[in-house]
Every structure is written in structure tokens, then in C-alpha cells.
Amino acid sequence: MAEALCGVLVGAPGLVSDMSRYCQQIEWGDVPHLDDAAKAALFASIPPHQRDARTKGIPILGAGVIYPVPDDLVICEPFELPEFWPRAYGLDPDWNRTAALWGAWDRESDIVYCYSEYFSGQQPPSVHADAIKRRGEWMAGAVDPSAAGKISPKDGSRLLDEYRELGLNLIAADNAVEAGIFACYQRQAAGRLKIFRSCTNTIAERRIYRRVEKQTENGTRVVIVKDRDDLMDAMRYLIMTGMQHASTEPRDMDDYDGEQADRSRSSVTGY
């Protein structure tokens, strides 16, 4: 990996006598043990905003678009999903905007297809819950864990508890932001996370999902813009947690396909 190497300089020729430190910037081209194949594999595993630092030794965290993956690699035309593909959804509930994103997992190719979305605001939880259950009440949803602490405007109850009482099967999602973003980015870059063209709000959010530099008392920080990112949060919950609990719709034993019953979970993804 590229590094910015610093150390103490003693008696180095050509430097003024009071200089006691030096900094040497090293790029991948200065590292002979990395061949082109290794560089390509490493480059694909590095988040976009860290690539200059990791490959060129530039110790600055960049800002800009979070998912710099071409639309044609991510967006696909809607199609009829096989019934045996497990499904789940990610949910980001709030009063101003409540967002949910549904995913179906093609286990054979390890591709998650985001095939349906819900995006609405300033409605009681019962309205959101009804819309979500219409897409499959049997499905599990990975919900923003902070919902456990949010208060419902209806009666002061906990928002998560109210949604569960309304019949949603919800699991607190892993909310590790950077890890979740990286997992979504890796899938998109590898062609293993697709979004149906009909999910217009999700596509619009993905295109503007970005980081900006922010001045603080301790200097400049690079932060995620927390505006119009509700479905991007739902996508993280879906990938990080929801797909691990994905399932197929229960059906009568007479209609059960024994061949699909033998499909096992992936030892790599865990779902």
C-alpha cells in the first residue's frame, strides 16, 4: 500500500542543520512486489474516497459522490422475480420521511435486486405499516436501530414497538455507516447489487448521495450529506442485515419445490 513515511533525519546531506524531520510520499509504482493483478484486486477493495490516500500516498480524505459506479452497471429493467428468491426489506422510519427498500436475492449469482420502494412522509405509522405489509407481510425488515428510541407522535409510544404491534416483523439493523456504505459499494462495483428502474426515488438519491468538507473547531472533516438519503440508509440496512433474514413466502406443502428447499445459505455472505 502507498504510505506517507515520516521519520527523524540525522546528518542528511543537502538539508539545513536544524531540519530534523522528513516526509517521503510513496506510490504504488514504488512498491515492486505488487503486480498489476494484485493492484487491480486491491483497488477494487478500497472505498473511492480512500483511493488517493491508499494508492498515491496523499494523506487527505476526499469528498464527493459516495457511489461512483455507472448507472448502467447498477440500474436494470424490472422483470418477474422467481418465487424461490429470498426477500427482505430495509426500513428507515421517521415523521418527515419514512423510506423502505425491498430486495430479492439470486443466490446462484449472488446478486441482490432492489425491486420495490416506499417513500412517504408525515403520515401515522399505521399508514406506513399498511403500505409495507401489502408487499408481503411475511417478510422480515431490517429497521434503523434508533427507531427504538424515537417517540411516536400519536401516543408517545416507542416507534419501533408501535410498528411491531402493527404487524411488521422487524429486526434492528447493523448501523455501522462506513462498513455499510462499503458493502453496498462493493456489490454495486461488482455488478452484484441491482436497482429496478422503477425505483425512481432510490435512483435519484443514489445519484446525489455524497460527502462534503465541513469546517469544525478541530479542522476540516469530510461528512456525509444528511439530506435526501433515507432510501440510501434503507439500502444499507437491507444489505447489512435484512438479506441475512431473507425468506421466501410460505406456501402449502403440495406446492413446495423440494429442489429449492435444498438451497443453503452462502458461506461467504451469510445469506
NUBA-701275 format. One record per residue (C-alpha): residue number from 1; residue in three letters; z, x, y. Coordinates in nm, 4 decimals, decimal comma. Last residue first. Layout:
<seq NUM | type Ala | up Z | east X | north Y>
...
END
This chain:
<seq 271 | type Tyr | up 0,3491 | east -2,7414 | north -1,5149>
<seq 270 | type Gly | up 0,5350 | east -2,4129 | north -1,5486>
<seq 269 | type Thr | up 0,2611 | east -2,2258 | north -1,3667>
<seq 268 | type Val | up 0,2183 | east -1,9345 | north -1,6082>
<seq 267 | type Ser | up 0,3485 | east -2,0759 | north -1,9380>
<seq 266 | type Ser | up 0,1327 | east -2,3815 | north -1,8772>
<seq 265 | type Arg | up 0,2746 | east -2,7054 | north -2,0093>
<seq 264 | type Ser | up 0,1546 | east -2,8310 | north -2,3420>
<seq 263 | type Arg | up -0,1310 | east -3,0577 | north -2,4437>
<seq 262 | type Asp | up -0,0527 | east -3,2087 | north -2,7847>
<seq 261 | type Ala | up -0,0276 | east -3,5589 | north -2,6444>
<seq 260 | type Gln | up -0,3882 | east -3,5298 | north -2,5236>
<seq 259 | type Glu | up -0,5103 | east -3,5247 | north -2,8853>
<seq 258 | type Gly | up -0,2869 | east -3,8151 | north -2,9777>
<seq 257 | type Asp | up -0,4586 | east -4,0450 | north -2,7299>
<seq 256 | type Tyr | up -0,2275 | east -4,3424 | north -2,6883>
<seq 255 | type Asp | up -0,3898 | east -4,6825 | north -2,6574>
<seq 254 | type Asp | up -0,2046 | east -4,8352 | north -2,9530>
<seq 253 | type Met | up 0,1145 | east -4,6651 | north -2,8325>
<seq 252 | type Asp | up 0,1056 | east -4,8743 | north -2,5159>
<seq 251 | type Arg | up 0,0891 | east -4,6879 | north -2,1874>
<seq 250 | type Pro | up 0,2998 | east -4,4725 | north -1,9592>
<seq 249 | type Glu | up 0,1024 | east -4,3236 | north -1,6681>
<seq 248 | type Thr | up 0,0678 | east -3,9483 | north -1,6960>
<seq 247 | type Ser | up 0,3248 | east -3,7016 | north -1,5723>
<seq 246 | type Ala | up 0,3853 | east -3,4451 | north -1,3002>
<seq 245 | type His | up 0,7369 | east -3,3009 | north -1,2773>
<seq 244 | type Gln | up 0,6322 | east -2,9376 | north -1,2300>
<seq 243 | type Met | up 0,3497 | east -3,0703 | north -1,0137>
<seq 242 | type Gly | up 0,6007 | east -3,2043 | north -0,7623>
<seq 241 | type Thr | up 0,8000 | east -2,8856 | north -0,7100>
<seq 240 | type Met | up 0,6171 | east -2,6005 | north -0,5360>
<seq 239 | type Ile | up 0,2709 | east -2,7574 | north -0,5292>
<seq 238 | type Leu | up 0,3709 | east -3,1097 | north -0,4226>
<seq 237 | type Tyr | up 0,6438 | east -2,9923 | north -0,1839>
<seq 236 | type Arg | up 0,3981 | east -2,7546 | north -0,0178>
<seq 235 | type Met | up 0,1367 | east -3,0308 | north 0,0137>
<seq 234 | type Ala | up 0,3943 | east -3,2640 | north 0,1699>
<seq 233 | type Asp | up 0,4673 | east -2,9951 | north 0,4293>
<seq 232 | type Met | up 0,0953 | east -2,9708 | north 0,5049>
<seq 231 | type Leu | up 0,0914 | east -3,3510 | north 0,5224>
<seq 230 | type Asp | up 0,3565 | east -3,3446 | north 0,7942>
<seq 229 | type Asp | up 0,1979 | east -3,0601 | north 0,9920>
<seq 228 | type Arg | up 0,0837 | east -3,2449 | north 1,3041>
<seq 227 | type Asp | up 0,3237 | east -3,0411 | north 1,5173>
<seq 226 | type Lys | up 0,5627 | east -2,7720 | north 1,4010>
<seq 225 | type Val | up 0,3495 | east -2,4719 | north 1,4988>
<seq 224 | type Ile | up 0,4569 | east -2,1990 | north 1,2571>
<seq 223 | type Val | up 0,6288 | east -1,9027 | north 1,4195>
<seq 222 | type Val | up 0,5455 | east -1,5419 | north 1,5056>
<seq 221 | type Arg | up 0,8271 | east -1,3823 | north 1,6999>
<seq 220 | type Thr | up 0,8209 | east -1,1752 | north 2,0175>
<seq 219 | type Gly | up 1,1391 | east -1,0160 | north 2,1475>
<seq 218 | type Asn | up 1,5090 | east -1,0622 | north 2,0814>
<seq 217 | type Glu | up 1,5663 | east -1,3124 | north 2,3609>
<seq 216 | type Thr | up 1,2638 | east -1,5047 | north 2,2358>
<seq 215 | type Gln | up 0,8914 | east -1,5123 | north 2,3139>
<seq 214 | type Lys | up 0,6810 | east -1,7068 | north 2,0663>
<seq 213 | type Glu | up 0,3601 | east -1,5915 | north 1,9037>
<seq 212 | type Val | up 0,1681 | east -1,8677 | north 1,7319>
<seq 211 | type Arg | up 0,1099 | east -1,9684 | north 1,3710>
<seq 210 | type Arg | up -0,1395 | east -2,2258 | north 1,2480>
<seq 209 | type Tyr | up -0,2201 | east -2,5519 | north 1,0706>
<seq 208 | type Ile | up -0,5176 | east -2,6767 | north 1,2755>
<seq 207 | type Arg | up -0,7729 | east -2,7012 | north 0,9927>
<seq 206 | type Arg | up -0,5147 | east -2,8061 | north 0,7343>
<seq 205 | type Glu | up -0,4016 | east -3,0936 | north 0,9521>
<seq 204 | type Ala | up -0,7550 | east -3,2366 | north 0,9767>
<seq 203 | type Ile | up -0,8107 | east -3,2028 | north 0,6015>
<seq 202 | type Thr | up -0,4844 | east -3,3802 | north 0,5241>
<seq 201 | type Asn | up -0,5661 | east -3,6580 | north 0,7708>
<seq 200 | type Thr | up -0,9118 | east -3,7091 | north 0,6210>
<seq 199 | type Cys | up -0,8072 | east -3,7385 | north 0,2580>
<seq 198 | type Ser | up -1,1429 | east -3,8981 | north 0,1647>
<seq 197 | type Arg | up -1,2987 | east -3,5538 | north 0,1304>
<seq 196 | type Phe | up -1,0802 | east -3,5022 | north -0,1754>
<seq 195 | type Ile | up -0,8722 | east -3,1851 | north -0,1463>
<seq 194 | type Lys | up -0,8941 | east -2,9042 | north -0,4005>
<seq 193 | type Leu | up -0,6403 | east -2,6416 | north -0,5028>
<seq 192 | type Arg | up -0,7516 | east -2,3992 | north -0,7754>
<seq 191 | type Gly | up -1,0502 | east -2,2478 | north -0,5915>
<seq 190 | type Ala | up -0,8884 | east -1,9029 | north -0,5906>
<seq 189 | type Ala | up -0,8414 | east -1,8982 | north -0,2124>
<seq 188 | type Gln | up -0,6988 | east -2,2504 | north -0,2200>
<seq 187 | type Arg | up -0,4556 | east -2,1714 | north -0,5006>
<seq 186 | type Gln | up -0,3368 | east -1,8537 | north -0,3341>
<seq 185 | type Tyr | up -0,2948 | east -2,0341 | north -0,0018>
<seq 184 | type Cys | up -0,0849 | east -2,3124 | north -0,1530>
<seq 183 | type Ala | up 0,1449 | east -2,0616 | north -0,3251>
<seq 182 | type Phe | up 0,1650 | east -1,8544 | north -0,0054>
<seq 181 | type Ile | up 0,2591 | east -2,1573 | north 0,2017>
<seq 180 | type Gly | up 0,5289 | east -2,2496 | north -0,0493>
<seq 179 | type Ala | up 0,6721 | east -1,8985 | north -0,0580>
<seq 178 | type Glu | up 0,6736 | east -1,8894 | north 0,3213>
<seq 177 | type Val | up 0,8455 | east -2,2281 | north 0,3510>
<seq 176 | type Ala | up 1,1016 | east -2,2146 | north 0,0696>
<seq 175 | type Asn | up 1,1610 | east -2,5910 | north 0,0642>
<seq 174 | type Asp | up 1,1856 | east -2,6421 | north -0,3121>
<seq 173 | type Ala | up 1,1659 | east -3,0186 | north -0,3326>
<seq 172 | type Ala | up 1,4462 | east -3,2675 | north -0,3947>
<seq 171 | type Ile | up 1,3237 | east -3,5029 | north -0,6663>
<seq 170 | type Leu | up 1,2298 | east -3,8652 | north -0,6010>
<seq 169 | type Asn | up 1,1529 | east -4,1542 | north -0,8366>
<seq 168 | type Leu | up 1,0958 | east -4,4269 | north -0,5772>
<seq 167 | type Gly | up 1,2408 | east -4,7715 | north -0,6476>
<seq 166 | type Leu | up 1,3691 | east -4,8962 | north -0,3119>
<seq 165 | type Glu | up 1,7158 | east -4,7674 | north -0,4035>
<seq 164 | type Arg | up 1,5609 | east -4,4201 | north -0,4277>
<seq 163 | type Tyr | up 1,4138 | east -4,4576 | north -0,0799>
<seq 162 | type Glu | up 1,7515 | east -4,5676 | north 0,0561>
<seq 161 | type Asp | up 1,9347 | east -4,2753 | north -0,1029>
<seq 160 | type Leu | up 1,6909 | east -4,0282 | north 0,0518>
<seq 159 | type Leu | up 1,7292 | east -4,1846 | north 0,3968>
<seq 158 | type Arg | up 2,1077 | east -4,1775 | north 0,3907>
<seq 157 | type Ser | up 2,2473 | east -4,5045 | north 0,5135>
<seq 156 | type Gly | up 2,2909 | east -4,5874 | north 0,8817>
<seq 155 | type Asp | up 2,1693 | east -4,9455 | north 0,8428>
<seq 154 | type Lys | up 1,8065 | east -4,9593 | north 0,9505>
<seq 153 | type Pro | up 1,7717 | east -4,6330 | north 1,1428>
<seq 152 | type Ser | up 1,8121 | east -4,4425 | north 0,8132>
<seq 151 | type Ile | up 2,0156 | east -4,1254 | north 0,8565>
<seq 150 | type Lys | up 1,8741 | east -3,7899 | north 0,7527>
<seq 149 | type Gly | up 2,0943 | east -3,5612 | north 0,5429>
<seq 148 | type Ala | up 1,9393 | east -3,6219 | north 0,2019>
<seq 147 | type Ala | up 1,5988 | east -3,6286 | north 0,3725>
<seq 146 | type Ser | up 1,6519 | east -3,2548 | north 0,4358>
<seq 145 | type Pro | up 1,5356 | east -3,1967 | north 0,0777>
<seq 144 | type Asp | up 1,1767 | east -3,2930 | north 0,1722>
<seq 143 | type Val | up 1,0685 | east -3,5008 | north -0,1253>
<seq 142 | type Ala | up 0,8939 | east -3,4147 | north -0,4511>
<seq 141 | type Gly | up 0,7696 | east -3,7439 | north -0,5953>
<seq 140 | type Ala | up 0,7632 | east -3,8586 | north -0,9554>
<seq 139 | type Met | up 0,5003 | east -4,1105 | north -1,0643>
<seq 138 | type Trp | up 0,5804 | east -4,4363 | north -1,2452>
<seq 137 | type Glu | up 0,5420 | east -4,6473 | north -0,9301>
<seq 136 | type Gly | up 0,1744 | east -4,5571 | north -0,9158>
<seq 135 | type Arg | up -0,0362 | east -4,5777 | north -0,6006>
<seq 134 | type Arg | up 0,1165 | east -4,9136 | north -0,5050>
<seq 133 | type Lys | up 0,4583 | east -4,7469 | north -0,5220>
<seq 132 | type Ile | up 0,3761 | east -4,5332 | north -0,2155>
<seq 131 | type Ala | up 0,2663 | east -4,8259 | north 0,0000>
<seq 130 | type Asp | up 0,5795 | east -5,0230 | north -0,0950>
<seq 129 | type Ala | up 0,8042 | east -4,7244 | north -0,0221>
<seq 128 | type His | up 0,6517 | east -4,6762 | north 0,3231>
<seq 127 | type Val | up 0,7067 | east -5,0419 | north 0,4173>
<seq 126 | type Ser | up 1,0609 | east -5,0439 | north 0,2735>
<seq 125 | type Pro | up 1,1415 | east -4,7235 | north 0,4641>
<seq 124 | type Pro | up 1,1042 | east -4,9066 | north 0,7961>
<seq 123 | type Gln | up 0,7961 | east -4,8248 | north 1,0056>
<seq 122 | type Gln | up 0,7676 | east -4,5866 | north 1,2979>
<seq 121 | type Gly | up 0,4906 | east -4,3775 | north 1,1474>
<seq 120 | type Ser | up 0,2138 | east -4,3731 | north 0,8899>
<seq 119 | type Phe | up 0,0252 | east -4,1248 | north 0,6733>
<seq 118 | type Tyr | up -0,0398 | east -4,1778 | north 0,3038>
<seq 117 | type Glu | up -0,2733 | east -3,9516 | north 0,1104>
<seq 116 | type Ser | up -0,4844 | east -3,9585 | north -0,2044>
<seq 115 | type Tyr | up -0,6797 | east -3,7141 | north -0,4220>
<seq 114 | type Cys | up -0,5181 | east -3,3745 | north -0,3841>
<seq 113 | type Tyr | up -0,6756 | east -3,2104 | north -0,6902>
<seq 112 | type Val | up -0,4735 | east -2,9374 | north -0,8620>
<seq 111 | type Ile | up -0,6875 | east -2,6960 | north -1,0633>
<seq 110 | type Asp | up -0,5528 | east -2,5119 | north -1,3679>
<seq 109 | type Ser | up -0,8955 | east -2,5152 | north -1,5400>
<seq 108 | type Glu | up -0,7729 | east -2,6776 | north -1,8620>
<seq 107 | type Arg | up -0,4664 | east -2,8302 | north -1,6976>
<seq 106 | type Asp | up -0,6564 | east -3,0449 | north -1,4511>
<seq 105 | type Trp | up -0,3631 | east -3,1529 | north -1,2370>
<seq 104 | type Ala | up -0,3654 | east -3,4616 | north -1,0185>
<seq 103 | type Gly | up -0,2080 | east -3,4545 | north -0,6712>
<seq 102 | type Trp | up -0,0826 | east -3,7184 | north -0,4301>
<seq 101 | type Leu | up 0,0103 | east -3,6486 | north -0,0675>
<seq 100 | type Ala | up 0,2753 | east -3,8369 | north 0,1283>
<seq 99 | type Ala | up 0,3455 | east -3,8499 | north 0,5001>
<seq 98 | type Thr | up 0,6024 | east -4,0339 | north 0,7104>
<seq 97 | type Arg | up 0,5692 | east -3,9898 | north 1,0840>
<seq 96 | type Asn | up 0,7993 | east -4,0860 | north 1,3731>
<seq 95 | type Trp | up 1,0820 | east -4,2113 | north 1,1525>
<seq 94 | type Asp | up 1,0712 | east -3,9331 | north 0,8959>
<seq 93 | type Pro | up 0,9726 | east -3,8846 | north 0,5335>
<seq 92 | type Asp | up 0,7803 | east -3,5833 | north 0,3961>
<seq 91 | type Leu | up 0,6751 | east -3,6751 | north 0,0418>
<seq 90 | type Gly | up 0,4865 | east -3,4721 | north -0,2201>
<seq 89 | type Tyr | up 0,3163 | east -3,6530 | north -0,5048>
<seq 88 | type Ala | up 0,2778 | east -3,6468 | north -0,8816>
<seq 87 | type Arg | up 0,0040 | east -3,6717 | north -1,1415>
<seq 86 | type Pro | up -0,0676 | east -3,5478 | north -1,4930>
<seq 85 | type Trp | up -0,4374 | east -3,5575 | north -1,5981>
<seq 84 | type Phe | up -0,4684 | east -3,7814 | north -1,9053>
<seq 83 | type Glu | up -0,6190 | east -4,0716 | north -1,7100>
<seq 82 | type Pro | up -0,9212 | east -3,8661 | north -1,6102>
<seq 81 | type Leu | up -0,9822 | east -3,8773 | north -1,2338>
<seq 80 | type Glu | up -1,2850 | east -4,0656 | north -1,1048>
<seq 79 | type Phe | up -1,4521 | east -3,8579 | north -0,8367>
<seq 78 | type Pro | up -1,3989 | east -3,7819 | north -0,4681>
<seq 77 | type Glu | up -1,6222 | east -3,5155 | north -0,3121>
<seq 76 | type Cys | up -1,4626 | east -3,1773 | north -0,2679>
<seq 75 | type Ile | up -1,2849 | east -2,9857 | north 0,0078>
<seq 74 | type Val | up -1,1303 | east -2,6489 | north -0,0810>
<seq 73 | type Leu | up -1,4071 | east -2,3910 | north -0,1278>
<seq 72 | type Asp | up -1,6436 | east -2,5741 | north 0,1066>
<seq 71 | type Asp | up -1,3756 | east -2,5800 | north 0,3746>
<seq 70 | type Pro | up -1,3635 | east -2,2016 | north 0,3938>
<seq 69 | type Val | up -1,0171 | east -2,0473 | north 0,3445>
<seq 68 | type Pro | up -0,8248 | east -1,9187 | north 0,6454>
<seq 67 | type Tyr | up -0,5126 | east -2,1205 | north 0,5537>
<seq 66 | type Ile | up -0,2456 | east -2,0261 | north 0,8079>
<seq 65 | type Val | up -0,4677 | east -2,0050 | north 1,1155>
<seq 64 | type Gly | up -0,3433 | east -1,7604 | north 1,3751>
<seq 63 | type Ala | up -0,0725 | east -1,5057 | north 1,4350>
<seq 62 | type Gly | up -0,0375 | east -1,1508 | north 1,3098>
<seq 61 | type Leu | up 0,2784 | east -0,9750 | north 1,2032>
<seq 60 | type Ile | up 0,2616 | east -0,6305 | north 1,3562>
<seq 59 | type Pro | up 0,3282 | east -0,2994 | north 1,1789>
<seq 58 | type Ile | up -0,0385 | east -0,1940 | north 1,1519>
<seq 57 | type Gly | up -0,0514 | east 0,0149 | north 0,8349>
<seq 56 | type Lys | up -0,4122 | east -0,0756 | north 0,7671>
<seq 55 | type Thr | up -0,3872 | east -0,2552 | north 0,4328>
<seq 54 | type Arg | up -0,0354 | east -0,4016 | north 0,4355>
<seq 53 | type Ala | up 0,0079 | east -0,4544 | north 0,8103>
<seq 52 | type Asp | up -0,3487 | east -0,5768 | north 0,8595>
<seq 51 | type Arg | up -0,3147 | east -0,8109 | north 0,5607>
<seq 50 | type Gln | up 0,0199 | east -0,9680 | north 0,6491>
<seq 49 | type His | up -0,1088 | east -1,2797 | north 0,8325>
<seq 48 | type Pro | up -0,3545 | east -1,3492 | north 0,5505>
<seq 47 | type Pro | up -0,0876 | east -1,3566 | north 0,2754>
<seq 46 | type Ile | up -0,1439 | east -1,0684 | north 0,0286>
<seq 45 | type Ser | up -0,2370 | east -1,1476 | north -0,3333>
<seq 44 | type Ala | up -0,6132 | east -1,1439 | north -0,2730>
<seq 43 | type Phe | up -0,5893 | east -0,8007 | north -0,1112>
<seq 42 | type Leu | up -0,4008 | east -0,6634 | north -0,4121>
<seq 41 | type Ala | up -0,6711 | east -0,7739 | north -0,6550>
<seq 40 | type Ala | up -0,9526 | east -0,6438 | north -0,4345>
<seq 39 | type Lys | up -0,7732 | east -0,3134 | north -0,3776>
<seq 38 | type Ala | up -0,7167 | east -0,2677 | north -0,7509>
<seq 37 | type Ala | up -1,0846 | east -0,3317 | north -0,8236>
<seq 36 | type Asp | up -1,1970 | east -0,0938 | north -0,5494>
<seq 35 | type Asp | up -0,9788 | east 0,1923 | north -0,6757>
<seq 34 | type Leu | up -0,6288 | east 0,2662 | north -0,5515>
<seq 33 | type His | up -0,5054 | east 0,6125 | north -0,6611>
<seq 32 | type Pro | up -0,6697 | east 0,7830 | north -0,3626>
<seq 31 | type Val | up -0,4496 | east 0,6273 | north -0,0899>
<seq 30 | type Asp | up -0,5888 | east 0,7376 | north 0,2471>
<seq 29 | type Gly | up -0,8610 | east 0,4718 | north 0,2408>
<seq 28 | type Trp | up -0,5864 | east 0,2114 | north 0,2014>
<seq 27 | type Glu | up -0,4670 | east 0,3038 | north 0,5479>
<seq 26 | type Ile | up -0,1896 | east 0,5395 | north 0,6570>
<seq 25 | type Gln | up -0,0349 | east 0,5489 | north 1,0034>
<seq 24 | type Gln | up 0,1764 | east 0,8580 | north 1,0702>
<seq 23 | type Cys | up 0,4701 | east 0,8329 | north 1,3101>
<seq 22 | type Tyr | up 0,6539 | east 1,1313 | north 1,4482>
<seq 21 | type Arg | up 1,0058 | east 1,2105 | north 1,5614>
<seq 20 | type Ser | up 1,1919 | east 1,5059 | north 1,7096>
<seq 19 | type Met | up 0,9925 | east 1,5792 | north 2,0223>
<seq 18 | type Asp | up 1,2029 | east 1,8009 | north 2,2482>
<seq 17 | type Ser | up 1,0042 | east 2,1170 | north 2,1706>
<seq 16 | type Val | up 0,6683 | east 1,9782 | north 2,2613>
<seq 15 | type Leu | up 0,4295 | east 1,9481 | north 1,9695>
<seq 14 | type Gly | up 0,1433 | east 2,1846 | north 1,8802>
<seq 13 | type Pro | up 0,3177 | east 2,3393 | north 1,5830>
<seq 12 | type Ala | up 0,5850 | east 2,1416 | north 1,4025>
<seq 11 | type Gly | up 0,9257 | east 2,3087 | north 1,4264>
<seq 10 | type Val | up 1,1161 | east 2,0183 | north 1,2740>
<seq 9 | type Leu | up 0,9764 | east 1,6650 | north 1,2713>
<seq 8 | type Val | up 1,2081 | east 1,3871 | north 1,1608>
<seq 7 | type Gly | up 1,0467 | east 1,0897 | north 0,9914>
<seq 6 | type Cys | up 0,8160 | east 0,7922 | north 1,0186>
<seq 5 | type Leu | up 0,5520 | east 0,6610 | north 0,7831>
<seq 4 | type Ala | up 0,3579 | east 0,3461 | north 0,8733>
<seq 3 | type Glu | up 0,2502 | east 0,2214 | north 0,5333>
<seq 2 | type Ala | up -0,0604 | east 0,1078 | north 0,3554>
<seq 1 | type Met | up 0,0000 | east 0,0000 | north 0,0000>
END
